[in-house]
Amino acid sequence: MLTKRIIPCLDIKDGRTVKGVNFENIRDAGDPIELGALYAQQGADELVFLDITATNERRKTLSELVTRIAQHVNIPFTVGGGIASVEDVSVLLNSGADKISVNTAAFKRPELLNELSREFGSQCVVLAIDTRFENGDWYVYLNGGRVATTTKTIDWAKEAAERGAGEILLTSMNNDGTKQGFALDITAQLSQSLNIPVIASGGAGTMEHFADVFTKGQADAALAASIFHYKEMEIPELKTYLYNKGIQMRF
């Protein structure tokens, strides 16, 4: 069995870590570099940094932050937010990022995934999908969850995998920040349908939720934010709990 991954996520706005509920009511959660270094020390397998209000004009700001993060962490980290071109990715990888995450730009121009995987390798390309359950199915949302589409999440995920995405970062907007558990149904659907890893995001509140998303949801990795930021759960204890449940973890 492949080792499962625990990934803290730092949503960054104006250089600070923030967190909301259902993509709203954003509040401060601390310094992203300090938090990233702490999670690396605690045994996080990877880190994800998402600039939630990024625009291309702020790419330079984000690259400077990436450089500072790279000096303080010794585990792989993914950076996303406002990435729309090969040039954007080059800047971030040269600044020290290991992977990049694309979302809205890739949906609007799917060829971007082909271009990025050709240039940098699919292992470097993470496709983030924000999804909401409504009218009996899961649909893709864009622009940080503010713009609805009529595209089903499973259809977009399959196309993205074919175009060269190396991983899917799946965030359930219904579950985000609620601490009521991950969206197991859509996570399992993607995990069973795709031949690339699925990272589940949105809803972690207890250690049991992680166990559920790795077993029932069949996720390859689980991402969480506020429970780590506000010290509600420590990564070493979480990994020990999961290991004792028979889930393979890296210590």
DRENKOLMAR-261832 format. One record per residue (C-alpha): residue number from 1; x, y, z. Coordinates in Angstrom, 2 decimals. Layout:
<drendos>
<nr=NUM X=X Y=Y Z=Z> $
...
</drendos>
This chain:
<drendos>
<nr=1 X=0.00 Y=0.00 Z=0.00> $
<nr=2 X=1.30 Y=3.46 Z=-0.87> $
<nr=3 X=2.05 Y=5.83 Z=1.98> $
<nr=4 X=-0.68 Y=8.39 Z=2.56> $
<nr=5 X=0.24 Y=12.07 Z=2.87> $
<nr=6 X=-0.78 Y=14.78 Z=5.34> $
<nr=7 X=-0.60 Y=18.26 Z=3.80> $
<nr=8 X=-1.19 Y=21.49 Z=5.72> $
<nr=9 X=-2.54 Y=24.27 Z=3.51> $
<nr=10 X=-1.73 Y=27.92 Z=3.99> $
<nr=11 X=-4.13 Y=30.31 Z=2.27> $
<nr=12 X=-2.21 Y=33.55 Z=1.85> $
<nr=13 X=-3.67 Y=37.03 Z=1.54> $
<nr=14 X=-1.44 Y=40.11 Z=1.63> $
<nr=15 X=1.45 Y=38.02 Z=2.93> $
<nr=16 X=-0.49 Y=36.53 Z=5.89> $
<nr=17 X=-2.09 Y=33.14 Z=6.42> $
<nr=18 X=-5.90 Y=33.37 Z=6.54> $
<nr=19 X=-8.80 Y=30.95 Z=6.91> $
<nr=20 X=-12.53 Y=31.10 Z=6.31> $
<nr=21 X=-15.64 Y=28.90 Z=6.33> $
<nr=22 X=-17.29 Y=27.89 Z=3.05> $
<nr=23 X=-14.85 Y=30.29 Z=1.33> $
<nr=24 X=-16.18 Y=33.27 Z=3.35> $
<nr=25 X=-15.56 Y=35.12 Z=6.64> $
<nr=26 X=-11.78 Y=35.21 Z=6.25> $
<nr=27 X=-9.69 Y=35.73 Z=9.41> $
<nr=28 X=-5.98 Y=35.89 Z=10.18> $
<nr=29 X=-4.14 Y=32.69 Z=11.09> $
<nr=30 X=-0.51 Y=33.74 Z=11.34> $
<nr=31 X=2.76 Y=34.11 Z=9.47> $
<nr=32 X=3.01 Y=31.62 Z=6.56> $
<nr=33 X=6.78 Y=31.15 Z=6.85> $
<nr=34 X=6.64 Y=30.41 Z=10.59> $
<nr=35 X=3.73 Y=28.03 Z=10.12> $
<nr=36 X=5.36 Y=26.27 Z=7.16> $
<nr=37 X=8.59 Y=25.73 Z=9.09> $
<nr=38 X=6.63 Y=24.41 Z=12.10> $
<nr=39 X=4.67 Y=21.92 Z=10.01> $
<nr=40 X=7.85 Y=20.69 Z=8.31> $
<nr=41 X=9.39 Y=20.08 Z=11.74> $
<nr=42 X=6.25 Y=18.26 Z=12.91> $
<nr=43 X=6.38 Y=15.77 Z=10.05> $
<nr=44 X=4.04 Y=17.15 Z=7.41> $
<nr=45 X=4.66 Y=15.32 Z=4.13> $
<nr=46 X=4.16 Y=18.38 Z=1.94> $
<nr=47 X=2.90 Y=21.95 Z=2.16> $
<nr=48 X=0.51 Y=23.88 Z=-0.06> $
<nr=49 X=0.60 Y=27.69 Z=-0.26> $
<nr=50 X=-2.30 Y=29.33 Z=-2.09> $
<nr=51 X=-2.36 Y=33.05 Z=-2.77> $
<nr=52 X=-6.14 Y=33.39 Z=-2.67> $
<nr=53 X=-6.28 Y=36.91 Z=-4.07> $
<nr=54 X=-3.43 Y=36.64 Z=-6.56> $
<nr=55 X=-3.33 Y=38.54 Z=-9.81> $
<nr=56 X=-0.54 Y=38.51 Z=-12.34> $
<nr=57 X=0.69 Y=41.93 Z=-11.17> $
<nr=58 X=1.44 Y=40.36 Z=-7.79> $
<nr=59 X=3.49 Y=37.47 Z=-9.17> $
<nr=60 X=6.68 Y=39.24 Z=-8.05> $
<nr=61 X=5.33 Y=39.52 Z=-4.51> $
<nr=62 X=4.49 Y=35.83 Z=-4.43> $
<nr=63 X=7.88 Y=34.79 Z=-5.84> $
<nr=64 X=9.63 Y=36.68 Z=-3.06> $
<nr=65 X=7.51 Y=34.86 Z=-0.49> $
<nr=66 X=8.31 Y=31.52 Z=-2.17> $
<nr=67 X=12.03 Y=32.27 Z=-1.90> $
<nr=68 X=11.67 Y=32.94 Z=1.83> $
<nr=69 X=9.57 Y=29.79 Z=2.35> $
<nr=70 X=12.14 Y=27.64 Z=0.53> $
<nr=71 X=14.80 Y=28.78 Z=2.98> $
<nr=72 X=12.77 Y=27.52 Z=5.93> $
<nr=73 X=11.24 Y=24.20 Z=4.85> $
<nr=74 X=12.82 Y=20.91 Z=3.83> $
<nr=75 X=9.76 Y=19.15 Z=2.39> $
<nr=76 X=8.07 Y=19.56 Z=-1.01> $
<nr=77 X=5.79 Y=22.53 Z=-1.34> $
<nr=78 X=3.20 Y=23.54 Z=-3.90> $
<nr=79 X=2.35 Y=27.14 Z=-4.75> $
<nr=80 X=-0.82 Y=28.37 Z=-6.43> $
<nr=81 X=-2.73 Y=31.54 Z=-7.15> $
<nr=82 X=-2.93 Y=33.56 Z=-10.33> $
<nr=83 X=-0.74 Y=31.20 Z=-12.38> $
<nr=84 X=-1.66 Y=31.39 Z=-16.06> $
<nr=85 X=1.45 Y=30.71 Z=-18.15> $
<nr=86 X=4.70 Y=28.79 Z=-18.54> $
<nr=87 X=6.51 Y=32.00 Z=-17.56> $
<nr=88 X=4.59 Y=32.27 Z=-14.28> $
<nr=89 X=5.57 Y=28.72 Z=-13.38> $
<nr=90 X=9.23 Y=29.26 Z=-14.30> $
<nr=91 X=9.44 Y=32.18 Z=-11.89> $
<nr=92 X=7.98 Y=30.17 Z=-8.99> $
<nr=93 X=10.03 Y=27.02 Z=-9.60> $
<nr=94 X=13.19 Y=29.10 Z=-9.88> $
<nr=95 X=12.23 Y=30.74 Z=-6.58> $
<nr=96 X=12.14 Y=27.34 Z=-4.89> $
<nr=97 X=8.66 Y=25.85 Z=-5.31> $
<nr=98 X=8.52 Y=22.10 Z=-6.06> $
<nr=99 X=5.08 Y=22.05 Z=-7.68> $
<nr=100 X=2.53 Y=24.58 Z=-8.83> $
<nr=101 X=-1.24 Y=24.58 Z=-8.59> $
<nr=102 X=-3.51 Y=25.93 Z=-11.32> $
<nr=103 X=-7.26 Y=26.34 Z=-11.18> $
<nr=104 X=-9.32 Y=28.95 Z=-13.03> $
<nr=105 X=-6.74 Y=29.67 Z=-15.74> $
<nr=106 X=-6.57 Y=25.98 Z=-16.67> $
<nr=107 X=-10.35 Y=25.67 Z=-16.81> $
<nr=108 X=-10.65 Y=28.70 Z=-19.08> $
<nr=109 X=-7.80 Y=27.50 Z=-21.29> $
<nr=110 X=-7.29 Y=23.73 Z=-20.80> $
<nr=111 X=-4.30 Y=23.71 Z=-23.18> $
<nr=112 X=-2.36 Y=25.30 Z=-20.30> $
<nr=113 X=-2.17 Y=21.86 Z=-18.67> $
<nr=114 X=-0.63 Y=20.37 Z=-21.81> $
<nr=115 X=1.89 Y=23.20 Z=-22.00> $
<nr=116 X=2.91 Y=22.98 Z=-18.35> $
<nr=117 X=3.26 Y=19.20 Z=-18.29> $
<nr=118 X=5.33 Y=19.30 Z=-21.49> $
<nr=119 X=7.62 Y=22.01 Z=-20.13> $
<nr=120 X=8.03 Y=20.91 Z=-16.51> $
<nr=121 X=6.69 Y=17.34 Z=-16.28> $
<nr=122 X=3.29 Y=16.27 Z=-15.00> $
<nr=123 X=4.70 Y=15.56 Z=-11.53> $
<nr=124 X=5.01 Y=19.34 Z=-11.14> $
<nr=125 X=1.44 Y=20.20 Z=-12.17> $
<nr=126 X=-1.38 Y=20.10 Z=-9.61> $
<nr=127 X=-4.88 Y=20.92 Z=-10.82> $
<nr=128 X=-7.00 Y=22.47 Z=-8.07> $
<nr=129 X=-10.76 Y=22.00 Z=-8.40> $
<nr=130 X=-13.21 Y=23.88 Z=-6.19> $
<nr=131 X=-16.47 Y=21.95 Z=-6.28> $
<nr=132 X=-19.97 Y=22.37 Z=-4.91> $
<nr=133 X=-22.77 Y=19.82 Z=-4.64> $
<nr=134 X=-26.02 Y=21.20 Z=-6.06> $
<nr=135 X=-28.91 Y=19.88 Z=-8.13> $
<nr=136 X=-27.85 Y=16.31 Z=-7.47> $
<nr=137 X=-24.24 Y=16.49 Z=-8.66> $
<nr=138 X=-20.83 Y=18.05 Z=-8.06> $
<nr=139 X=-19.97 Y=21.04 Z=-10.25> $
<nr=140 X=-16.82 Y=23.07 Z=-10.84> $
<nr=141 X=-16.55 Y=26.62 Z=-9.43> $
<nr=142 X=-14.02 Y=29.23 Z=-10.49> $
<nr=143 X=-12.38 Y=32.40 Z=-9.17> $
<nr=144 X=-11.98 Y=31.21 Z=-5.59> $
<nr=145 X=-15.43 Y=29.68 Z=-5.51> $
<nr=146 X=-17.22 Y=32.81 Z=-6.68> $
<nr=147 X=-18.19 Y=31.77 Z=-10.22> $
<nr=148 X=-20.40 Y=28.75 Z=-10.97> $
<nr=149 X=-20.03 Y=26.59 Z=-14.08> $
<nr=150 X=-22.21 Y=23.89 Z=-15.63> $
<nr=151 X=-19.27 Y=21.47 Z=-15.86> $
<nr=152 X=-19.39 Y=18.36 Z=-13.70> $
<nr=153 X=-16.34 Y=17.88 Z=-11.52> $
<nr=154 X=-15.69 Y=14.31 Z=-12.66> $
<nr=155 X=-15.68 Y=15.36 Z=-16.33> $
<nr=156 X=-13.18 Y=18.18 Z=-15.79> $
<nr=157 X=-10.94 Y=15.98 Z=-13.63> $
<nr=158 X=-10.79 Y=13.30 Z=-16.33> $
<nr=159 X=-9.94 Y=15.83 Z=-19.03> $
<nr=160 X=-7.28 Y=17.41 Z=-16.84> $
<nr=161 X=-5.62 Y=14.04 Z=-16.21> $
<nr=162 X=-5.57 Y=13.33 Z=-19.94> $
<nr=163 X=-3.98 Y=16.74 Z=-20.58> $
<nr=164 X=-1.12 Y=16.12 Z=-18.18> $
<nr=165 X=-2.16 Y=17.15 Z=-14.67> $
<nr=166 X=-0.14 Y=15.04 Z=-12.23> $
<nr=167 X=-2.45 Y=15.42 Z=-9.23> $
<nr=168 X=-5.93 Y=16.71 Z=-8.42> $
<nr=169 X=-6.43 Y=18.93 Z=-5.38> $
<nr=170 X=-10.16 Y=18.59 Z=-4.73> $
<nr=171 X=-11.80 Y=21.09 Z=-2.39> $
<nr=172 X=-15.45 Y=20.67 Z=-1.43> $
<nr=173 X=-16.97 Y=24.10 Z=-0.91> $
<nr=174 X=-19.87 Y=22.50 Z=0.97> $
<nr=175 X=-17.46 Y=21.02 Z=3.52> $
<nr=176 X=-14.76 Y=23.73 Z=3.62> $
<nr=177 X=-14.11 Y=25.00 Z=7.13> $
<nr=178 X=-17.08 Y=23.14 Z=8.62> $
<nr=179 X=-15.00 Y=20.47 Z=10.44> $
<nr=180 X=-17.80 Y=18.01 Z=9.68> $
<nr=181 X=-15.68 Y=15.69 Z=7.55> $
<nr=182 X=-14.47 Y=15.47 Z=3.97> $
<nr=183 X=-16.77 Y=14.95 Z=0.96> $
<nr=184 X=-16.21 Y=11.21 Z=0.73> $
<nr=185 X=-18.47 Y=10.49 Z=-2.25> $
<nr=186 X=-16.89 Y=12.80 Z=-4.83> $
<nr=187 X=-13.40 Y=12.03 Z=-3.46> $
<nr=188 X=-13.96 Y=8.30 Z=-3.94> $
<nr=189 X=-15.46 Y=8.88 Z=-7.39> $
<nr=190 X=-12.36 Y=10.73 Z=-8.56> $
<nr=191 X=-9.96 Y=8.33 Z=-6.85> $
<nr=192 X=-11.59 Y=5.36 Z=-8.58> $
<nr=193 X=-11.87 Y=7.06 Z=-11.98> $
<nr=194 X=-8.40 Y=8.61 Z=-12.32> $
<nr=195 X=-4.91 Y=7.14 Z=-12.57> $
<nr=196 X=-3.34 Y=10.13 Z=-10.79> $
<nr=197 X=-3.33 Y=10.97 Z=-7.06> $
<nr=198 X=-6.26 Y=12.82 Z=-5.49> $
<nr=199 X=-5.70 Y=15.22 Z=-2.59> $
<nr=200 X=-8.86 Y=15.69 Z=-0.54> $
<nr=201 X=-9.53 Y=19.12 Z=0.95> $
<nr=202 X=-12.36 Y=20.71 Z=2.91> $
<nr=203 X=-13.99 Y=19.61 Z=6.14> $
<nr=204 X=-11.30 Y=18.06 Z=8.36> $
<nr=205 X=-12.27 Y=18.31 Z=12.01> $
<nr=206 X=-11.26 Y=15.07 Z=13.71> $
<nr=207 X=-8.65 Y=12.36 Z=13.26> $
<nr=208 X=-11.46 Y=10.01 Z=12.27> $
<nr=209 X=-12.24 Y=12.29 Z=9.31> $
<nr=210 X=-8.73 Y=11.66 Z=7.99> $
<nr=211 X=-9.11 Y=7.92 Z=8.44> $
<nr=212 X=-12.42 Y=8.04 Z=6.56> $
<nr=213 X=-11.05 Y=9.99 Z=3.60> $
<nr=214 X=-8.12 Y=7.58 Z=3.22> $
<nr=215 X=-10.30 Y=4.47 Z=3.46> $
<nr=216 X=-13.83 Y=5.30 Z=2.28> $
<nr=217 X=-12.71 Y=8.24 Z=0.12> $
<nr=218 X=-9.63 Y=6.38 Z=-1.18> $
<nr=219 X=-7.69 Y=9.67 Z=-1.25> $
<nr=220 X=-3.92 Y=9.62 Z=-1.68> $
<nr=221 X=-3.44 Y=12.69 Z=0.50> $
<nr=222 X=-5.51 Y=14.84 Z=2.85> $
<nr=223 X=-5.16 Y=18.58 Z=3.17> $
<nr=224 X=-6.28 Y=20.71 Z=6.10> $
<nr=225 X=-5.78 Y=24.23 Z=7.38> $
<nr=226 X=-7.52 Y=25.64 Z=10.44> $
<nr=227 X=-7.19 Y=22.56 Z=12.67> $
<nr=228 X=-3.43 Y=22.82 Z=12.28> $
<nr=229 X=-3.19 Y=26.63 Z=12.33> $
<nr=230 X=-5.17 Y=26.93 Z=15.56> $
<nr=231 X=-3.42 Y=23.95 Z=17.23> $
<nr=232 X=-6.58 Y=21.86 Z=17.42> $
<nr=233 X=-4.64 Y=18.86 Z=16.12> $
<nr=234 X=-0.93 Y=18.04 Z=16.01> $
<nr=235 X=0.52 Y=16.25 Z=12.99> $
<nr=236 X=2.59 Y=13.65 Z=14.94> $
<nr=237 X=-0.46 Y=12.52 Z=16.94> $
<nr=238 X=-2.57 Y=12.41 Z=13.77> $
<nr=239 X=-0.04 Y=10.23 Z=11.97> $
<nr=240 X=0.24 Y=7.87 Z=14.94> $
<nr=241 X=-3.55 Y=7.56 Z=15.09> $
<nr=242 X=-3.77 Y=6.76 Z=11.37> $
<nr=243 X=-0.88 Y=4.29 Z=11.54> $
<nr=244 X=-2.62 Y=2.47 Z=14.39> $
<nr=245 X=-5.70 Y=2.27 Z=12.13> $
<nr=246 X=-3.62 Y=0.34 Z=9.59> $
<nr=247 X=-3.03 Y=3.32 Z=7.26> $
<nr=248 X=0.53 Y=3.57 Z=5.98> $
<nr=249 X=2.20 Y=6.82 Z=7.06> $
<nr=250 X=5.69 Y=8.28 Z=6.70> $
<nr=251 X=7.33 Y=9.22 Z=10.01> $
</drendos>
